[in-house]
Amino acid sequence: VAEDLPIKEAREKWVAPMEREYLVRLVTRCNGDLNAAAQEAGLHRKSLERLLRQHNIRASDLK
């Protein structure tokens, strides 16, 4: 990550790939069941759905 980036942008560049991988593994482990995945992650289902949209992840592809 470039040192001249604002902290928010630098953080997003570091965190986004790890967050995406976490979400893919979580939803895969729960066989695409977003209710189960949200519960396991300690999130509301709507929050999980928002994160999945941000990362262009379709739960139906991870069953």
Backbone as a printed PyTorch tensor [residue, N CA C, xyz], in Angstrom:
tensor([[[  0.8490,  -1.1800,   0.0000],
         [  0.0000,   0.0000,   0.0000],
         [  0.8890,   1.2350,   0.0000]],

        [[  0.5720,   2.1590,  -0.8450],
         [  1.3720,   3.3820,  -0.9490],
         [  1.2870,   4.1940,   0.3340]],

        [[  2.4230,   4.7100,   0.7420],
         [  2.4910,   5.4830,   1.9810],
         [  1.8180,   6.8430,   1.8610]],

        [[  1.5870,   7.3040,   0.6450],
         [  0.9950,   8.6270,   0.4710],
         [ -0.5350,   8.6110,   0.4440]],

        [[ -1.1280,   7.4460,   0.6730],
         [ -2.5850,   7.3630,   0.7140],
         [ -3.1060,   7.8360,   2.0640]],

        [[ -4.3030,   8.4190,   2.0760],
         [ -4.9380,   8.7250,   3.3540],
         [ -5.1870,   7.4200,   4.1140]],

        [[ -5.2100,   7.4960,   5.4290],
         [ -5.3310,   6.2950,   6.2570],
         [ -6.5610,   5.4670,   5.8920]],

        [[ -7.6810,   6.1000,   5.6170],
         [ -8.9030,   5.3580,   5.2840],
         [ -8.7140,   4.5200,   4.0200]],

        [[ -8.1220,   5.1140,   3.0040],
         [ -7.8920,   4.3800,   1.7570],
         [ -6.8690,   3.2690,   1.9490]],

        [[ -5.8210,   3.5460,   2.6940],
         [ -4.8030,   2.5230,   2.9560],
         [ -5.4170,   1.3520,   3.7110]],

        [[ -6.2390,   1.6480,   4.7160],
         [ -6.8880,   0.5960,   5.5050],
         [ -7.7910,  -0.2530,   4.6160]],

        [[ -8.5640,   0.4040,   3.7510],
         [ -9.4680,  -0.3230,   2.8550],
         [ -8.6980,  -1.2570,   1.9330]],

        [[ -7.5530,  -0.8090,   1.4410],
         [ -6.7540,  -1.6550,   0.5470],
         [ -6.2220,  -2.8840,   1.2700]],

        [[ -5.9230,  -2.7640,   2.5580],
         [ -5.4250,  -3.8960,   3.3400],
         [ -6.5490,  -4.7980,   3.8140]],

        [[ -7.6300,  -4.1890,   4.2810],
         [ -8.7040,  -4.9480,   4.9170],
         [ -9.6190,  -5.6330,   3.9060]],

        [[ -9.9190,  -4.9880,   2.8060],
         [-10.8940,  -5.5080,   1.8460],
         [-10.6070,  -6.9410,   1.3960]],

        [[ -9.3920,  -7.2900,   1.0020],
         [ -9.1470,  -8.6730,   0.5750],
         [ -9.3470,  -9.6890,   1.7040]],

        [[ -8.9430,  -9.3350,   2.9170],
         [ -9.1290, -10.2470,   4.0540],
         [-10.6050, -10.3830,   4.3970]],

        [[-11.3380,  -9.2640,   4.3440],
         [-12.7630,  -9.2850,   4.6370],
         [-13.4940, -10.1470,   3.6120]],

        [[-13.1340,  -9.9930,   2.3440],
         [-13.7740, -10.7820,   1.2860],
         [-13.5310, -12.2730,   1.4970]],

        [[-12.3010, -12.6400,   1.7920],
         [-11.9710, -14.0490,   2.0280],
         [-12.7410, -14.5920,   3.2270]],

        [[-12.8310, -13.8120,   4.2920],
         [-13.5930, -14.2190,   5.4760],
         [-15.0460, -14.4830,   5.1020]],

        [[-15.6520, -13.5690,   4.3490],
         [-17.0540, -13.7140,   3.9680],
         [-17.2790, -14.9410,   3.0920]],

        [[-16.4060, -15.1670,   2.1320],
         [-16.5330, -16.3410,   1.2600],
         [-16.4600, -17.6190,   2.0920]],

        [[-15.4950, -17.7040,   2.9880],
         [-15.3600, -18.9070,   3.8210],
         [-16.5560, -19.0810,   4.7470]],

        [[-17.0270, -17.9840,   5.3270],
         [-18.1700, -18.0230,   6.2340],
         [-19.4120, -18.5470,   5.5270]],

        [[-19.7490, -17.9550,   4.3940],
         [-20.9630, -18.3430,   3.6810],
         [-20.8290, -19.7560,   3.1200]],

        [[-19.6500, -20.1300,   2.6810],
         [-19.4200, -21.4940,   2.1960],
         [-19.6210, -22.4940,   3.3280]],

        [[-19.0550, -22.1900,   4.4920],
         [-19.1750, -23.0740,   5.6590],
         [-20.6440, -23.2530,   6.0590]],

        [[-21.4500, -22.2220,   5.8290],
         [-22.8730, -22.2670,   6.1770],
         [-23.7360, -22.6800,   4.9830]],

        [[-23.1000, -23.2130,   3.9400],
         [-23.8010, -23.7040,   2.7460],
         [-24.7440, -22.6720,   2.1360]],

        [[-24.3320, -21.4200,   2.1380],
         [-25.1330, -20.3690,   1.5300],
         [-26.2790, -19.8630,   2.3890]],

        [[-26.4290, -20.3900,   3.6020],
         [-27.5080, -19.9790,   4.5120],
         [-27.1060, -18.6690,   5.1920]],

        [[-27.6770, -17.5650,   4.7290],
         [-27.2870, -16.2590,   5.2490],
         [-27.7230, -16.0430,   6.6890]],

        [[-28.8230, -16.6490,   7.1020],
         [-29.2300, -16.5300,   8.5040],
         [-28.1880, -17.1760,   9.4070]],

        [[-27.7570, -18.3720,   9.0500],
         [-26.7480, -19.0740,   9.8450],
         [-25.4170, -18.3330,   9.8050]],

        [[-25.0420, -17.8350,   8.6400],
         [-23.7730, -17.1160,   8.4980],
         [-23.7800, -15.8330,   9.3190]],

        [[-24.8820, -15.1070,   9.2780],
         [-24.9800, -13.8670,  10.0520],
         [-24.8890, -14.1580,  11.5390]],

        [[-25.5760, -15.2010,  11.9790],
         [-25.5320, -15.5630,  13.3970],
         [-24.1110, -15.9380,  13.8090]],

        [[-23.4420, -16.7460,  13.0100],
         [-22.0740, -17.1650,  13.3170],
         [-21.1200, -15.9680,  13.3740]],

        [[-21.3470, -14.9880,  12.5020],
         [-20.4740, -13.8140,  12.4410],
         [-20.8490, -12.7470,  13.4700]],

        [[-21.9950, -12.9170,  14.1090],
         [-22.4370, -11.9130,  15.0740],
         [-22.9580, -10.6500,  14.4070]],

        [[-23.5690, -10.8320,  13.2290],
         [-24.1000,  -9.7080,  12.4580],
         [-25.5970,  -9.8780,  12.2580]],

        [[-26.2790,  -8.7680,  11.9680],
         [-27.6510,  -8.8570,  11.4940],
         [-27.5740,  -9.3330,  10.0460]],

        [[-28.5900, -10.0420,   9.6120],
         [-28.5900, -10.5530,   8.2410],
         [-28.4300,  -9.4180,   7.2210]],

        [[-29.1140,  -8.3090,   7.4380],
         [-29.0230,  -7.1720,   6.5060],
         [-27.5920,  -6.6390,   6.4240]],

        [[-26.8850,  -6.6290,   7.5420],
         [-25.4880,  -6.1670,   7.5410],
         [-24.6220,  -7.1170,   6.7300]],

        [[-24.8690,  -8.4140,   6.8830],
         [-24.1270,  -9.4040,   6.1060],
         [-24.4320,  -9.2400,   4.6190]],

        [[-25.7010,  -9.0560,   4.2860],
         [-26.0770,  -8.8630,   2.8820],
         [-25.3800,  -7.6380,   2.2890]],

        [[-25.2860,  -6.5600,   3.0570],
         [-24.6100,  -5.3430,   2.5930],
         [-23.1360,  -5.6150,   2.3190]],

        [[-22.4800,  -6.3370,   3.2340],
         [-21.0690,  -6.6760,   3.0400],
         [-20.8770,  -7.5520,   1.8040]],

        [[-21.7640,  -8.5060,   1.6130],
         [-21.6670,  -9.3770,   0.4410],
         [-21.8150,  -8.5660,  -0.8480]],

        [[-22.7520,  -7.6280,  -0.8650],
         [-22.9220,  -6.7640,  -2.0490],
         [-21.6720,  -5.9290,  -2.2940]],

        [[-21.1000,  -5.3860,  -1.2270],
         [-19.8960,  -4.5610,  -1.3720],
         [-18.7550,  -5.3410,  -2.0110]],

        [[-18.7020,  -6.6430,  -1.7320],
         [-17.6180,  -7.4770,  -2.2450],
         [-18.0420,  -8.2960,  -3.4710]],

        [[-19.2350,  -8.0020,  -4.0000],
         [-19.7520,  -8.7190,  -5.1780],
         [-19.7500, -10.2280,  -4.9710]],

        [[-20.2300, -10.6570,  -3.8170],
         [-20.3140, -12.0790,  -3.4830],
         [-21.7820, -12.4780,  -3.5160]],

        [[-22.0720, -13.5450,  -4.2490],
         [-23.4330, -14.0840,  -4.2870],
         [-23.4680, -15.3680,  -3.4760]],

        [[-24.2990, -15.3850,  -2.4430],
         [-24.3960, -16.5530,  -1.5700],
         [-24.7990, -17.7910,  -2.3650]],

        [[-25.6240, -17.6190,  -3.3780],
         [-26.0780, -18.7630,  -4.1710],
         [-24.9230, -19.4480,  -4.8990]],

        [[-23.8320, -18.7310,  -5.1140],
         [-22.6520, -19.3190,  -5.7580],
         [-21.7960, -20.1140,  -4.7760]],

        [[-22.0920, -20.0140,  -3.4850],
         [-21.2370, -20.6190,  -2.4620],
         [-21.8960, -21.7810,  -1.7410]],

        [[-22.9550, -22.3200,  -2.3030],
         [-23.6340, -23.4660,  -1.6750],
         [-22.8670, -24.7330,  -1.9050]]])
